[in-house]
């Protein structure tokens, strides 16, 4: 049996952990700004967060700048805006959402508030359904409000000497939420149905539309096709719970065989080379094959019988150890749905 002092300490720890979880949307971990070329900055999430929030990419030409994706953590987007104010040498003309998932699209509302003249560019499918994503932004703020309310309830259970510091954090979170309530996810100004070329000022880039990771993906090619911004399509460990797995795998094969591409900037994780895409390609292909050759096998059994080599390749740290079985299960389920 636990002693009373140990029980008390454990209870305090659990309360603090609960508060940290509730306040997570209002805190952020700093991203690493990496110079990929004189025109491109890669904003990479910390490794422990690479499956939970997205990377961003800033591209600057002589006349315009472009931001590719936005964090799903609104506090982190505000921190990025502070950095942008000292980084941008030209107007921020374009905001590009690689797809509709929360950690790529919804944070655009925060960027749009600070840069109202920036044109949002999305896949044509997202443009058709944009009202849904406006509601998703409001729903996310509602979930933040619930987190604050839960935190206030937990605050009352903490010892008196701990309450002031947590009350201060909660007040800051409340102020941020009230500020974000005044923002809106503004509709896109441009949409891509096939491809779109923009010139940022002696710096052309081309956007391409795909249906792979989702039914509305965008990729971006820069510097004569040598740098690819691929969003979640090119993640080392892909999340295959949506989209068209067959077309996705084929697209990865095309990218991996493209001798022109030298650097790939994924939606999650560190920069890659084109040849690195053979790994997610094999993973998707194996998911498709495993379901196809076992059409009547239930999901749990499919997951248990999936080749163990992929777990060895992917489960390289704590974050990946947790993410891999969830991603695999989502992929197997999606493949079964697509039969």
TAGI-V889879 format. One record per residue. N is the residue number from 1. RES is the residue in three letters. PHI is phi in radians with two decimals (999 if undefined). BURIAL is # if it has 24 or more other C-alpha atoms within 12 Angstrom, else .. Layout:
BEGIN
n->N res->RES phi->PHI burial->BURIAL
n->N res->RES phi->PHI burial->BURIAL
END
This chain:
BEGIN
n->1 res->UNK phi->999 burial->.
n->2 res->UNK phi->-1.27 burial->.
n->3 res->UNK phi->-1.24 burial->.
n->4 res->UNK phi->-1.06 burial->.
n->5 res->UNK phi->-1.04 burial->.
n->6 res->UNK phi->-1.16 burial->.
n->7 res->UNK phi->-1.03 burial->.
n->8 res->UNK phi->-1.13 burial->.
n->9 res->UNK phi->-1.10 burial->.
n->10 res->UNK phi->-1.08 burial->.
n->11 res->UNK phi->-1.08 burial->.
n->12 res->UNK phi->-1.05 burial->#
n->13 res->UNK phi->-1.08 burial->.
n->14 res->UNK phi->-1.13 burial->.
n->15 res->UNK phi->-1.13 burial->#
n->16 res->UNK phi->-1.16 burial->#
n->17 res->UNK phi->-1.06 burial->.
n->18 res->UNK phi->-1.06 burial->#
n->19 res->UNK phi->-1.15 burial->#
n->20 res->UNK phi->-1.07 burial->#
n->21 res->UNK phi->-1.11 burial->.
n->22 res->UNK phi->-1.13 burial->#
n->23 res->UNK phi->-1.61 burial->#
n->24 res->UNK phi->-0.90 burial->#
n->25 res->UNK phi->-1.12 burial->#
n->26 res->UNK phi->-1.84 burial->#
n->27 res->UNK phi->-2.05 burial->#
n->28 res->UNK phi->-2.70 burial->#
n->29 res->UNK phi->-1.85 burial->#
n->30 res->UNK phi->-1.12 burial->#
n->31 res->UNK phi->-1.41 burial->#
n->32 res->UNK phi->-1.72 burial->.
n->33 res->UNK phi->-1.53 burial->.
n->34 res->UNK phi->-2.02 burial->.
n->35 res->UNK phi->-1.49 burial->.
n->36 res->UNK phi->-1.53 burial->#
n->37 res->UNK phi->-2.71 burial->.
n->38 res->UNK phi->-1.00 burial->.
n->39 res->UNK phi->-1.87 burial->#
n->40 res->UNK phi->-2.18 burial->#
n->41 res->UNK phi->-2.00 burial->#
n->42 res->UNK phi->-1.85 burial->#
n->43 res->UNK phi->-1.71 burial->#
n->44 res->UNK phi->-1.67 burial->#
n->45 res->UNK phi->-1.18 burial->#
n->46 res->UNK phi->-1.07 burial->.
n->47 res->UNK phi->-0.89 burial->.
n->48 res->UNK phi->-1.20 burial->#
n->49 res->UNK phi->-1.88 burial->#
n->50 res->UNK phi->-1.17 burial->#
n->51 res->UNK phi->-1.67 burial->#
n->52 res->UNK phi->-1.99 burial->#
n->53 res->UNK phi->-2.56 burial->#
n->54 res->UNK phi->-1.68 burial->#
n->55 res->UNK phi->-1.37 burial->#
n->56 res->UNK phi->-2.30 burial->#
n->57 res->UNK phi->-2.34 burial->#
n->58 res->UNK phi->-1.89 burial->#
n->59 res->UNK phi->-2.08 burial->#
n->60 res->UNK phi->-2.17 burial->#
n->61 res->UNK phi->-1.75 burial->#
n->62 res->UNK phi->-1.36 burial->.
n->63 res->UNK phi->-2.11 burial->.
n->64 res->UNK phi->-2.51 burial->#
n->65 res->UNK phi->-2.06 burial->#
n->66 res->UNK phi->-2.38 burial->#
n->67 res->UNK phi->-1.93 burial->#
n->68 res->UNK phi->-1.77 burial->#
n->69 res->UNK phi->1.32 burial->#
n->70 res->UNK phi->-2.44 burial->#
n->71 res->UNK phi->-1.03 burial->#
n->72 res->UNK phi->-1.44 burial->#
n->73 res->UNK phi->-1.69 burial->#
n->74 res->UNK phi->-1.14 burial->#
n->75 res->UNK phi->-1.12 burial->#
n->76 res->UNK phi->-1.17 burial->#
n->77 res->UNK phi->-1.11 burial->#
n->78 res->UNK phi->-1.11 burial->#
n->79 res->UNK phi->-1.15 burial->#
n->80 res->UNK phi->-1.12 burial->#
n->81 res->UNK phi->-1.06 burial->#
n->82 res->UNK phi->-1.03 burial->.
n->83 res->UNK phi->-1.16 burial->.
n->84 res->UNK phi->-1.07 burial->#
n->85 res->UNK phi->-1.06 burial->.
n->86 res->UNK phi->-1.81 burial->.
n->87 res->UNK phi->-1.85 burial->.
n->88 res->UNK phi->-1.18 burial->#
n->89 res->UNK phi->-1.92 burial->.
n->90 res->UNK phi->-2.41 burial->.
n->91 res->UNK phi->-1.08 burial->#
n->92 res->UNK phi->-1.44 burial->#
n->93 res->UNK phi->-1.58 burial->#
n->94 res->UNK phi->-2.36 burial->#
n->95 res->UNK phi->-2.13 burial->#
n->96 res->UNK phi->-2.05 burial->#
n->97 res->UNK phi->-1.73 burial->#
n->98 res->UNK phi->-1.15 burial->#
n->99 res->UNK phi->-2.93 burial->#
n->100 res->UNK phi->-1.61 burial->#
n->101 res->UNK phi->-1.10 burial->#
n->102 res->UNK phi->-0.89 burial->#
n->103 res->UNK phi->-1.41 burial->#
n->104 res->UNK phi->-2.24 burial->#
n->105 res->UNK phi->-1.88 burial->#
n->106 res->UNK phi->-1.13 burial->#
n->107 res->UNK phi->-1.14 burial->#
n->108 res->UNK phi->-1.05 burial->#
n->109 res->UNK phi->-1.05 burial->#
n->110 res->UNK phi->-1.25 burial->#
n->111 res->UNK phi->-1.13 burial->#
n->112 res->UNK phi->-1.09 burial->#
n->113 res->UNK phi->-1.14 burial->#
n->114 res->UNK phi->-1.44 burial->#
n->115 res->UNK phi->-2.24 burial->#
n->116 res->UNK phi->-1.11 burial->#
n->117 res->UNK phi->-1.56 burial->.
n->118 res->UNK phi->-1.26 burial->#
n->119 res->UNK phi->-1.58 burial->#
n->120 res->UNK phi->-1.42 burial->#
n->121 res->UNK phi->-2.06 burial->#
n->122 res->UNK phi->-2.40 burial->#
n->123 res->UNK phi->-1.13 burial->#
n->124 res->UNK phi->-1.01 burial->#
n->125 res->UNK phi->-1.18 burial->#
n->126 res->UNK phi->-1.16 burial->#
n->127 res->UNK phi->-1.03 burial->#
n->128 res->UNK phi->-1.16 burial->.
n->129 res->UNK phi->-1.94 burial->.
n->130 res->UNK phi->-1.09 burial->#
n->131 res->UNK phi->-1.02 burial->.
n->132 res->UNK phi->-1.12 burial->.
n->133 res->UNK phi->-1.40 burial->#
n->134 res->UNK phi->-1.09 burial->#
n->135 res->UNK phi->-1.18 burial->.
n->136 res->UNK phi->-1.08 burial->#
n->137 res->UNK phi->-1.09 burial->#
n->138 res->UNK phi->-1.13 burial->#
n->139 res->UNK phi->-1.11 burial->.
n->140 res->UNK phi->-1.16 burial->#
n->141 res->UNK phi->-1.14 burial->#
n->142 res->UNK phi->-1.09 burial->.
n->143 res->UNK phi->-1.17 burial->.
n->144 res->UNK phi->-1.10 burial->#
n->145 res->UNK phi->-1.09 burial->#
n->146 res->UNK phi->-1.11 burial->.
n->147 res->UNK phi->-1.11 burial->#
n->148 res->UNK phi->-1.13 burial->#
n->149 res->UNK phi->-1.06 burial->.
n->150 res->UNK phi->-1.11 burial->.
n->151 res->UNK phi->-1.14 burial->#
n->152 res->UNK phi->-1.11 burial->#
n->153 res->UNK phi->-1.12 burial->.
n->154 res->UNK phi->-1.24 burial->#
n->155 res->UNK phi->-1.03 burial->#
n->156 res->UNK phi->-1.13 burial->.
n->157 res->UNK phi->-1.56 burial->.
n->158 res->UNK phi->-1.45 burial->#
n->159 res->UNK phi->-1.10 burial->.
n->160 res->UNK phi->-1.02 burial->.
n->161 res->UNK phi->-1.26 burial->.
n->162 res->UNK phi->-1.63 burial->.
n->163 res->UNK phi->-1.14 burial->.
n->164 res->UNK phi->-1.01 burial->.
n->165 res->UNK phi->-1.15 burial->.
n->166 res->UNK phi->-1.31 burial->#
n->167 res->UNK phi->-1.11 burial->#
n->168 res->UNK phi->-1.11 burial->.
n->169 res->UNK phi->-1.12 burial->#
n->170 res->UNK phi->-1.18 burial->#
n->171 res->UNK phi->-1.13 burial->.
n->172 res->UNK phi->-1.12 burial->.
n->173 res->UNK phi->-1.09 burial->#
n->174 res->UNK phi->-1.14 burial->#
n->175 res->UNK phi->-1.09 burial->.
n->176 res->UNK phi->-1.11 burial->#
n->177 res->UNK phi->-1.08 burial->#
n->178 res->UNK phi->-1.06 burial->.
n->179 res->UNK phi->-1.16 burial->.
n->180 res->UNK phi->-1.19 burial->#
n->181 res->UNK phi->-1.08 burial->.
n->182 res->UNK phi->-1.48 burial->.
n->183 res->UNK phi->-1.63 burial->#
n->184 res->UNK phi->-2.42 burial->#
n->185 res->UNK phi->-1.43 burial->#
n->186 res->UNK phi->-1.36 burial->#
n->187 res->UNK phi->-1.01 burial->#
n->188 res->UNK phi->-1.14 burial->#
n->189 res->UNK phi->-1.65 burial->#
n->190 res->UNK phi->-2.45 burial->#
n->191 res->UNK phi->-2.36 burial->#
n->192 res->UNK phi->-2.05 burial->#
n->193 res->UNK phi->-1.80 burial->.
n->194 res->UNK phi->-2.41 burial->.
n->195 res->UNK phi->-2.58 burial->.
n->196 res->UNK phi->-2.58 burial->#
n->197 res->UNK phi->-1.88 burial->.
n->198 res->UNK phi->-2.16 burial->#
n->199 res->UNK phi->-2.01 burial->.
n->200 res->UNK phi->-1.52 burial->#
n->201 res->UNK phi->1.92 burial->.
n->202 res->UNK phi->0.97 burial->.
n->203 res->UNK phi->-2.66 burial->#
n->204 res->UNK phi->-1.38 burial->#
n->205 res->UNK phi->-2.34 burial->#
n->206 res->UNK phi->-2.25 burial->#
n->207 res->UNK phi->-1.73 burial->#
n->208 res->UNK phi->-2.19 burial->#
n->209 res->UNK phi->-1.65 burial->#
n->210 res->UNK phi->-2.47 burial->#
n->211 res->UNK phi->-2.19 burial->#
n->212 res->UNK phi->-2.44 burial->#
n->213 res->UNK phi->-1.05 burial->#
n->214 res->UNK phi->-2.39 burial->#
n->215 res->UNK phi->-1.53 burial->#
n->216 res->UNK phi->-2.64 burial->#
n->217 res->UNK phi->-1.74 burial->#
n->218 res->UNK phi->-2.17 burial->#
n->219 res->UNK phi->-2.07 burial->#
n->220 res->UNK phi->-2.35 burial->#
n->221 res->UNK phi->-1.93 burial->#
n->222 res->UNK phi->-2.32 burial->#
n->223 res->UNK phi->0.93 burial->#
n->224 res->UNK phi->0.98 burial->.
n->225 res->UNK phi->1.34 burial->#
n->226 res->UNK phi->-1.57 burial->#
n->227 res->UNK phi->-2.14 burial->#
n->228 res->UNK phi->-2.00 burial->#
n->229 res->UNK phi->-1.70 burial->#
n->230 res->UNK phi->-1.87 burial->#
n->231 res->UNK phi->1.02 burial->#
n->232 res->UNK phi->-1.35 burial->#
n->233 res->UNK phi->-1.02 burial->#
n->234 res->UNK phi->-1.84 burial->#
n->235 res->UNK phi->-1.10 burial->#
n->236 res->UNK phi->-1.01 burial->#
n->237 res->UNK phi->-1.87 burial->#
n->238 res->UNK phi->-1.39 burial->#
n->239 res->UNK phi->-1.67 burial->#
n->240 res->UNK phi->-1.75 burial->#
n->241 res->UNK phi->-1.44 burial->#
n->242 res->UNK phi->-2.35 burial->#
n->243 res->UNK phi->1.39 burial->#
n->244 res->UNK phi->-1.95 burial->#
n->245 res->UNK phi->-1.16 burial->#
n->246 res->UNK phi->-1.17 burial->#
n->247 res->UNK phi->-1.15 burial->#
n->248 res->UNK phi->-1.09 burial->#
n->249 res->UNK phi->-1.06 burial->#
n->250 res->UNK phi->-1.12 burial->#
n->251 res->UNK phi->-1.14 burial->#
n->252 res->UNK phi->-1.08 burial->#
n->253 res->UNK phi->-1.09 burial->#
n->254 res->UNK phi->-1.10 burial->.
n->255 res->UNK phi->-1.11 burial->#
n->256 res->UNK phi->-1.16 burial->#
n->257 res->UNK phi->-1.63 burial->.
n->258 res->UNK phi->-1.42 burial->.
n->259 res->UNK phi->-1.23 burial->.
n->260 res->UNK phi->-1.38 burial->.
n->261 res->UNK phi->-1.30 burial->#
n->262 res->UNK phi->-1.87 burial->#
n->263 res->UNK phi->-2.31 burial->#
n->264 res->UNK phi->-2.10 burial->#
n->265 res->UNK phi->-1.86 burial->#
n->266 res->UNK phi->-1.48 burial->#
n->267 res->UNK phi->-1.25 burial->#
n->268 res->UNK phi->-2.47 burial->#
n->269 res->UNK phi->1.70 burial->#
n->270 res->UNK phi->-1.45 burial->#
n->271 res->UNK phi->-0.98 burial->#
n->272 res->UNK phi->-2.23 burial->#
n->273 res->UNK phi->-1.80 burial->#
n->274 res->UNK phi->-0.99 burial->#
n->275 res->UNK phi->-1.15 burial->#
n->276 res->UNK phi->-1.12 burial->#
n->277 res->UNK phi->-1.25 burial->#
n->278 res->UNK phi->-1.11 burial->#
n->279 res->UNK phi->-1.21 burial->#
n->280 res->UNK phi->-1.11 burial->#
n->281 res->UNK phi->-1.07 burial->#
n->282 res->UNK phi->-1.09 burial->#
n->283 res->UNK phi->-1.10 burial->#
n->284 res->UNK phi->-1.14 burial->#
n->285 res->UNK phi->-1.06 burial->#
n->286 res->UNK phi->-1.19 burial->#
n->287 res->UNK phi->-1.06 burial->#
n->288 res->UNK phi->-1.04 burial->#
n->289 res->UNK phi->-1.14 burial->#
n->290 res->UNK phi->-1.09 burial->#
n->291 res->UNK phi->-1.29 burial->#
n->292 res->UNK phi->-1.11 burial->.
n->293 res->UNK phi->-1.49 burial->.
n->294 res->UNK phi->-2.30 burial->.
n->295 res->UNK phi->-1.11 burial->.
n->296 res->UNK phi->-1.88 burial->.
n->297 res->UNK phi->-1.55 burial->.
n->298 res->UNK phi->-1.24 burial->.
n->299 res->UNK phi->-1.03 burial->#
n->300 res->UNK phi->-1.06 burial->.
n->301 res->UNK phi->-1.19 burial->.
n->302 res->UNK phi->-1.04 burial->#
n->303 res->UNK phi->-1.19 burial->#
n->304 res->UNK phi->-1.18 burial->.
n->305 res->UNK phi->-1.66 burial->.
n->306 res->UNK phi->-1.17 burial->#
n->307 res->UNK phi->-0.89 burial->.
n->308 res->UNK phi->-1.18 burial->.
n->309 res->UNK phi->-1.05 burial->.
n->310 res->UNK phi->-1.26 burial->#
n->311 res->UNK phi->-1.08 burial->#
n->312 res->UNK phi->-1.13 burial->.
n->313 res->UNK phi->-1.21 burial->.
n->314 res->UNK phi->-1.66 burial->#
n->315 res->UNK phi->-1.46 burial->.
n->316 res->UNK phi->-1.74 burial->.
n->317 res->UNK phi->-2.73 burial->.
n->318 res->UNK phi->-1.05 burial->.
n->319 res->UNK phi->-1.09 burial->.
n->320 res->UNK phi->-1.25 burial->#
n->321 res->UNK phi->-1.06 burial->.
n->322 res->UNK phi->-1.36 burial->.
n->323 res->UNK phi->-1.31 burial->#
n->324 res->UNK phi->-0.96 burial->#
n->325 res->UNK phi->-1.10 burial->#
n->326 res->UNK phi->-1.21 burial->#
n->327 res->UNK phi->-1.17 burial->#
n->328 res->UNK phi->-1.08 burial->#
n->329 res->UNK phi->-1.06 burial->#
n->330 res->UNK phi->-1.10 burial->#
n->331 res->UNK phi->-1.18 burial->#
n->332 res->UNK phi->-1.10 burial->#
n->333 res->UNK phi->-1.10 burial->#
n->334 res->UNK phi->-1.13 burial->#
n->335 res->UNK phi->-1.10 burial->#
n->336 res->UNK phi->-1.15 burial->#
n->337 res->UNK phi->-1.14 burial->.
n->338 res->UNK phi->-1.52 burial->.
n->339 res->UNK phi->-1.14 burial->.
END
